[in-house]
Amino acid sequence: MKTDNKIMLTGNKAAAWGARMAQVEYVPAFPITPQTEIVETLAQWFADGTLQGKFTNMDSEHSMFMAAGAAAATGVRVFTASSSQGILHGMESLYTITGWRVPLVLVNVSRALATPITLEPDHNDVMSTRDCGLIQLHAETCQEIFDFILIGHKIAENPQVCLPVLVNMDGFYLSFTREPVLIPDKKTILKFLPLFEPVYPVFQASQPMARASAVFGGSTYSYFKMQHNLAAHHAEKVFNDATAEFSELFGRTYEPAEKFHMDDADFVFVMSNSFATKGKAAVLKLRQQGIKAGLLKIRLFRPFPVAFIAQALCGHERVAVIDQNLAPGMGGITYPEIVSSLYPYENRPKKIVSVIGGLGGKDITESDFMSIIDHMKNSDSKTPLYLFDQEDQRAFQRIQKIANVKKEVSSS
Amino acid sequence: MYRIRLHGRGGQGIKTASQILGTAAFYSGYQAQDFPLYGAERRGAPIVAFTRISEKPVLERGPISSPDIILVGDETLLDDPQAAPLCGADESTAVFINSTLETSVLQQQLHLSSSLLKLNLTELCIQHLNKGTVLSTALAAAGARLVGMITLEALLKAVDAELSQQGIGSIQENLNLTKEIFQNLFPVVLKPRKEKTISPSEIILMEQANIEEAAPIILSPGNMILRKTGNWRVQRPEIDYEHCNHCLICYARCPDGAISLGPDDKPEIDYDHCKGCLICAQECPGHFINTVREAGVES
């Protein structure tokens, strides 16, 4: 296969190519829209001999994540993918395998959660895995998906980390969108990510060991959990080392968060994933209109790069954290994380507002970004800004009319 | 940047057309992005796809609401309010329609401020490929020619690459078709679109509603009847009543409940909702349900 060339790939294909160039040896799979194209592509490559190893169709995401963790415990390179309801179904296994301290890469293709059920994206699915103890990298472009899978395996397999890495992309806006992706040559990739040879204990024939111990009394449990926490924090340094090496070999530089027109920005949007592209376009347009806007795009979400984010945002007047997720009864999920990262600093932004938008694939428009600017300017804006406008209301009412809500019932 | 929107039906190769166009632009040295949009639907349902072509990196994602070029592969969609293929067309848009009608006739019907172009792609597909139902190459070739910046060489390479990837055998025939369409059309000159300044959205402060409104509860049952899916059909099942013995297996097997019982317990097909899956024809023990090509599909 000819490599080191740029080809048009969907986000899903870019993920499959990432796994292919990482020479993964085991893929347990279960289909779910909008992720299926990833495992379909890998199934083809395992079947035709492009990839050496084992591809297994599982009976659910619950057993799929268990199989992924168990295979990783034998010292092979493991890749798997899921989305939305599948992630929720496998949730018990995700907590379990991170506790096993095994390395693998898992791609989540973001899709909003039921009920009501939909196929379109928001981030409540990936946010549900926030506290599982995974390392998380969130991608804005198809190139980032490919690169983050290579970087992800490198971080996961680091002996000081030994944790699964989740790479996130938005369904539809990235998973089904094709754009040019550079696939580097195999040799250089091998330099960055050599074949996996674990230097720590793995399951082997005739060498009994256990990884899923039961503990009582709290002290032992606390010890292991706190060790897990230390390893997750250490992964930030490993991320920085890995991306520095990546930059040297491939020329693409990935900081924990990307600063877009931040230097003189008075108004900063904090975003993640594919809608950050829309944010960048809005920043450029707002600047044409004399508004000094900037954008901070979070790439490394776990561990949360607290110091990096504080350094990036301190000194700027106004910040809006745009959450494409919703914790009912609280608001945006990443907003409190940004605020608590900034709180210890005296030169923290004067105003940090929360914005909730893009739920269930709803677009965030140029006009919405202007509304966010207004919200940042408003001295009275203590509550989150929920992006829902007259046009959304009309679209909802058209559907509501068909569902025919009986007014006399609702008046009681 | 060129923003191109393609309309057609599931199975007509509209997504592939957007990808051939994207790859051709990419081979011509441009930044490209393509993206299809369809729900949990199937063959025959309206689908839309998008291709963006730019000299600079594309800082846009998702659907295109103000297209520079609209490519309509299936003219039966023109009056489908759900597909609304002409939505967002203005004086800076060029609309291309695969049609047998003359441009002047189309213009009279559509009253567009956009420039209007047509070519009978279906006829050309029949000539070159012996079938007029798959428009991927033809629609991509039309789009590539209209934007002007794509070379014939890059387009041919893209057709070859995309179709080979899908394991399609008739590559040479598709390349000949590409050449003919490329020679039959000319690049369009678009009126530059005025950049609008950004103004804020009309954000509303949502108030709490009662549970009947606040939750996805449907109080009015049976509203699927409002969703007419009859125009998804490529082929229609027709019951041969002279031989039908009213065994009602078709009635039991129809996955959409589009077969009902008429007087004398005769099965009757609801053509407003039958999607043309033809399971009834498959299941009829006496083969008394014929399949007939829908009018308008090949013409």
Chai-1 contact restraints between the chains, C-beta under 6 A:
chainA,res_idxA,chainB,res_idxB,connection_type,confidence,min_distance_angstrom,max_distance_angstrom,comment,restraint_id
A,M8,B,G22,contact,1.0,0.0,6.0,A-B,restraint_1
A,M8,B,T23,contact,1.0,0.0,6.0,A-B,restraint_2
A,M8,B,F26,contact,1.0,0.0,6.0,A-B,restraint_3
A,P116,B,P216,contact,1.0,0.0,6.0,A-B,restraint_4
A,Y173,B,R61,contact,1.0,0.0,6.0,A-B,restraint_5
A,Y173,B,G62,contact,1.0,0.0,6.0,A-B,restraint_6
A,T177,B,F35,contact,1.0,0.0,6.0,A-B,restraint_7
A,R178,B,G22,contact,1.0,0.0,6.0,A-B,restraint_8
A,R178,B,D34,contact,1.0,0.0,6.0,A-B,restraint_9
A,E179,B,Q33,contact,1.0,0.0,6.0,A-B,restraint_10
A,P180,B,F26,contact,1.0,0.0,6.0,A-B,restraint_11
A,S274,B,R61,contact,1.0,0.0,6.0,A-B,restraint_12
A,T277,B,L59,contact,1.0,0.0,6.0,A-B,restraint_13
A,T277,B,R61,contact,1.0,0.0,6.0,A-B,restraint_14
A,K280,B,L59,contact,1.0,0.0,6.0,A-B,restraint_15
A,A281,B,L59,contact,1.0,0.0,6.0,A-B,restraint_16
A,K285,B,I198,contact,1.0,0.0,6.0,A-B,restraint_17
A,Q289,B,T197,contact,1.0,0.0,6.0,A-B,restraint_18
A,E366,B,I198,contact,1.0,0.0,6.0,A-B,restraint_19
A,S367,B,P200,contact,1.0,0.0,6.0,A-B,restraint_20
A,S367,B,S201,contact,1.0,0.0,6.0,A-B,restraint_21
A,D368,B,S201,contact,1.0,0.0,6.0,A-B,restraint_22
A,M370,B,I198,contact,1.0,0.0,6.0,A-B,restraint_23
A,M370,B,P200,contact,1.0,0.0,6.0,A-B,restraint_24
A,S371,B,P200,contact,1.0,0.0,6.0,A-B,restraint_25
A,S371,B,S201,contact,1.0,0.0,6.0,A-B,restraint_26
A,S371,B,I203,contact,1.0,0.0,6.0,A-B,restraint_27
A,D374,B,P200,contact,1.0,0.0,6.0,A-B,restraint_28
A,F388,B,M206,contact,1.0,0.0,6.0,A-B,restraint_29
A,D389,B,S201,contact,1.0,0.0,6.0,A-B,restraint_30
A,D389,B,E202,contact,1.0,0.0,6.0,A-B,restraint_31
A,D389,B,I203,contact,1.0,0.0,6.0,A-B,restraint_32
A,Q390,B,E202,contact,1.0,0.0,6.0,A-B,restraint_33
A,Q393,B,I204,contact,1.0,0.0,6.0,A-B,restraint_34
A,I402,B,N223,contact,1.0,0.0,6.0,A-B,restraint_35
A,A403,B,I218,contact,1.0,0.0,6.0,A-B,restraint_36
A,A403,B,S220,contact,1.0,0.0,6.0,A-B,restraint_37
A,N404,B,L219,contact,1.0,0.0,6.0,A-B,restraint_38
A,N404,B,S220,contact,1.0,0.0,6.0,A-B,restraint_39
A,V405,B,E212,contact,1.0,0.0,6.0,A-B,restraint_40
A,V405,B,E213,contact,1.0,0.0,6.0,A-B,restraint_41
A,V405,B,L219,contact,1.0,0.0,6.0,A-B,restraint_42
A,K406,B,L219,contact,1.0,0.0,6.0,A-B,restraint_43
A,V409,B,E212,contact,1.0,0.0,6.0,A-B,restraint_44
A,S410,B,N210,contact,1.0,0.0,6.0,A-B,restraint_45
A,S410,B,E212,contact,1.0,0.0,6.0,A-B,restraint_46
A,S410,B,E213,contact,1.0,0.0,6.0,A-B,restraint_47
